[in-house]
Amino acid sequence: MIKEKANINWNELKFSYLKTDYRYISFWKDGKWDEGKLTEDNYIRINEGSTVIHYGQGAFEGLKAFTQKNGSIGIFRPDMNAKRLQNTAKRILMAEVPEDKFIKACKDVVAANYKYIPPYGYDASFYIRPYEIGVGENLGVRPAPEYLFSVFGVPVGPYFKGGFNPVNMVVADYDRAAPKGTGHVKVGGNYASSLLPHQIAAEQGFADCIYLDPKENRYIEEVGAANFYGITKNGEFVTPKSGSILPSITRLSIMELCEKVLKIPVFEKPIDINSLDQFSEVGACGTAAVISPIGSITYKDKVFKFYKDGKEVGPITKKLYELLLSIQRGESDIFKEWIYIVD
Ligand SMILES: Cc1ncc(COP(=O)(O)O)c(C=O)c1O
């Protein structure tokens, strides 16, 4: 491996696409996956009848690699993303990608794109985007005859403009997912339907929107691409319990950090939108969003403000952010098993 870095201003990175040198691609046909390979071609050629194009039979994942304090490169919890992609595949009848194939593909892409992995010490990381789509000759609404699994990666900076600072959000007037639909899995269609509410929120000057449950329009579900949490005035960590939100790996991780490291009680329960006054801090958490403090939430004609009038990051949010990043960057001795080192 040639150990040199690309000529990139790592401090200026945004969360946007950049062509890196190699991506992994593999096909499923006649009941089995092929070996898969790395390719330099960042375009895919698929049959015009592919189910992903017409019926949305496609799914994706998102995870990150970080340069560790000791100079090696580690991927954060790829086993969890592999399992989530399998769950998604089950829900929309796609062939499942074996966990070891998924992890090896991620490691191969990271190793092959070494020069694009942000060095240690920057507020940047290497975002890995695995995806699986139904391809092959087809016309009717049925599962595809063939599948494509691919992984690419891009160096990224903060998801929300301004980095680790409170952002303002608004409650969307649209539903994200139906109660027994596909909200709990990572299918592309969930995100297509979120584009309009997101655009409306952005036009009104908000960083993103928050969805309520589609049945009663009363309980918080999640943010467009992140889960929601709050810290009550009594110091408890509370996050929505719902069958139609994506089970965030970041959220799972910070729940463990609250319980085992900060010794903060953790509750998964419905959060009534009219009960936001109980929280001193609220935030969004996800691979891209990391932990993003939310300064205010606008709901109809009310504006709920959080820590220091929504202007500062609360102490628990800050602590969780620092803990999570220290683990991801290999600076910590706890939860080392969450990091998969790329050889
Ligand atoms: C809708 C939604 N919720 C939550 C998350 C956060 O999940 P994770 O922490 O696994 O990235 C994501 C991002 O993957 C998402 O798209």
PDBQT file of the ligand as one rigid body, heavy atoms in Angstrom, charges set to zero:
ROOT
HETATM    1  C1  LIG A 401     -33.890   7.627   9.238  1.00  0.00    +0.000 C 
HETATM    2  C2  LIG A 401     -32.626   7.426   9.976  1.00  0.00    +0.000 A 
HETATM    3  N1  LIG A 401     -32.661   7.359  11.308  1.00  0.00    +0.000 NA
HETATM    4  C3  LIG A 401     -31.541   7.183  12.038  1.00  0.00    +0.000 A 
HETATM    5  C4  LIG A 401     -30.312   7.066  11.438  1.00  0.00    +0.000 A 
HETATM    6  C5  LIG A 401     -29.093   6.875  12.280  1.00  0.00    +0.000 C 
HETATM    7  O1  LIG A 401     -28.673   5.546  12.222  1.00  0.00    +0.000 OA
HETATM    8  P1  LIG A 401     -27.132   5.192  12.457  1.00  0.00    +0.000 P 
HETATM    9  O2  LIG A 401     -26.771   5.707  13.796  1.00  0.00    +0.000 OA
HETATM   10  O3  LIG A 401     -27.086   3.711  12.392  1.00  0.00    +0.000 OA
HETATM   11  O4  LIG A 401     -26.396   5.852  11.367  1.00  0.00    +0.000 OA
HETATM   12  C6  LIG A 401     -30.216   7.131  10.057  1.00  0.00    +0.000 A 
HETATM   13  C7  LIG A 401     -28.911   6.977   9.387  1.00  0.00    +0.000 C 
HETATM   14  O5  LIG A 401     -28.533   5.900   9.049  1.00  0.00    +0.000 OA
HETATM   15  C8  LIG A 401     -31.396   7.308   9.307  1.00  0.00    +0.000 A 
HETATM   16  O6  LIG A 401     -31.338   7.385   7.980  1.00  0.00    +0.000 OA
ENDROOT
TORSDOF 0
